[in-house]
Amino acid sequence: MLLIGQYTARCCYNVVHAMYVFIAKMIQVVYGHFDVVTCIARSESSLNQDCYIVTGSKDCTVMLWHWYARQQAIMGDNGSIISPTPKATLTGHEQEVTCVFVSTELGLVVSGSKGGSCLMHSINGDLLRSLEIPESCVTPEILTLTREGYILIKYDRGVICLFSINGQYLRHTEHSDNIQAMVLNRSGEYLITGGHEGAVSVWRTHDLNQLYNYPTCDSGIKTLALSHDQRYVMAGLGSGCIIVFNIDFNKWHHEFQDRYQ
């Protein structure tokens, strides 16, 4: 599920539902895929609060949609909000799509599918390249991009891989826990992960060096989010609890090391 201002977008079977949060009113149902929608992501907002929504499906396709803030709905490439068509349909996967990410700043859509295939498309729908993945990586489960174009992909078995914007494999690290959630800070310098065993960890992005571990929670971490001021990490647990941690990224930044000694 995605939050877009006062609205949410979620996938259900082979459709996307848009809903007004405050009164739980369904405002739009969007059809496009021919099979179950397996993942959904949104881009950062533009100056007029428009953004892109990207969906992946078991039909092996990725579709890019335009959220039009003035109409508070998905606007089709055909100019319709009643029966909108996607801005682009991205192809190239041979098995069901498991994770997607879209960046308006970089003009990129990155998607992963069962079997390890990870593809990079432009937001115009052109296939740019396929990422060179290590042999030990099987299925991508979570992916994210930094503003500098570094691509972070979490595979099964607790493996996190780092790629350049050119699709070149840089390095990887293995974690004993099954990581279920990842979030980058605003600058993209630090990665926060949460796992099945309740561990929340902070990593440096460019070298995948683990910097800090928070006290272990009593249940698995299902989702992570950073507050707008980047001072708090919120972790949603499998037990239904929400844990809030304080975080100060400056303590790991070389320019501020003297302050914390």
C-alpha positions, 0 to 999 in steps of 0.5 A, spaced: 500 500 500 502 507 498 500 513 501 499 519 496 497 525 501 490 524 503 490 518 498 492 511 498 493 506 492 493 499 493 493 492 489 488 487 489 488 481 484 489 484 478 487 491 479 489 498 483 485 501 488 485 508 490 482 510 496 480 517 500 483 515 507 479 520 511 472 517 509 475 510 507 471 512 500 474 508 494 475 513 488 478 509 483 479 502 480 484 501 475 485 495 470 491 493 466 494 487 468 492 480 466 494 477 472 495 478 480 498 485 482 504 482 486 508 489 488 507 497 487 511 503 488 511 510 487 516 516 485 517 522 489 513 528 488 514 533 483 513 541 484 505 540 482 505 534 487 504 529 481 508 522 481 508 516 478 506 509 480 509 503 478 506 496 479 509 489 477 504 482 476 505 475 475 503 476 468 511 478 467 510 485 466 511 492 469 506 498 468 507 505 469 501 510 471 501 517 472 498 520 479 495 527 477 494 531 483 489 536 481 484 530 479 486 526 485 486 520 481 491 516 476 490 519 469 491 515 463 495 516 457 489 516 454 487 522 458 482 519 462 481 517 469 475 513 468 478 507 464 486 510 464 491 506 460 498 506 463 504 511 461 508 505 459 508 497 459 515 495 461 517 488 458 523 483 459 521 479 465 520 471 464 517 470 471 513 473 476 515 480 478 517 480 485 519 488 487 519 494 483 522 501 484 521 508 480 525 514 481 523 521 477 529 524 479 533 519 475 528 517 470 528 510 471 524 504 473 528 498 476 524 491 477 526 484 479 523 477 478 523 470 480 529 467 478 534 473 479 532 477 473 533 485 475 531 489 469 532 497 468 528 501 464 527 508 462 520 511 464 519 512 457 518 504 457 525 503 454 529 497 456 536 499 458 540 494 461 539 487 465 543 487 472 549 482 473 547 478 479 552 474 483 550 466 482 548 465 490 542 470 489 536 467 487 530 471 487 530 479 489 525 481 494 526 488 496 529 494 492 531 501 492 535 507 489 539 512 492 539 519 489 546 518 486 543 512 482 546 506 487 541 500 486 540 496 493 537 489 492 535 484 498 535 477 495 533 471 499 537 468 504 539 475 507 543 477 501 544 485 500 547 487 493 549 494 491 550 496 484 552 502 480 547 506 475 550 502 469 548 496 472 555 494 474 555 489 480 559 492 486 559 488 492 554 484 497 553 482 504 550 477 508 546 477 514 544 472 518 537 474 519 531 474 514 531 482 512 523 484 511 524 491 510 529 496 508 529 504 508 534 509 506 535 516 509 534 522 505 541 523 502 541 516 501 548 515 505 545 510 510 540 504 509 536 501 515 534 494 515 529 490 519 528 483 520 524 477 522 528 476 528 526 483 530 533 486 529 533 493 526 540 495 523 544 501 520 548 500 514 553 505 510 550 505 503 557 505 499 561 500 502 555 496 506 558 496 512 554 495 518 554 501 523 549 500 529 544 495 531 538 497 535 536 493 541 532 487 538 524 487 538 520 481 541 517 480 534 519 480 527 520 487 523 514 488 517 515 495 515 520 501 516 519 508 516 523 515 517 520 521 520 520 527 516 525 530 520 530 524 519 530 523 527 526 517 528 525 510 525 518 507 526 518 499 526 512 496 524 512 489 528 508 482 526 505 483 533 501 489 531 506 494 535 509 500 533 516 501 536 520 508 535 527 509 535 531 515 535 537 516 530 542 521 529 545 520 522 551 525 524 554 521 529 557 516 523 559 522 518 566 524 518 565 531 518 561 531 525 566 525 529 569 530 534 562 532 536 560 525 539 567 523 541 
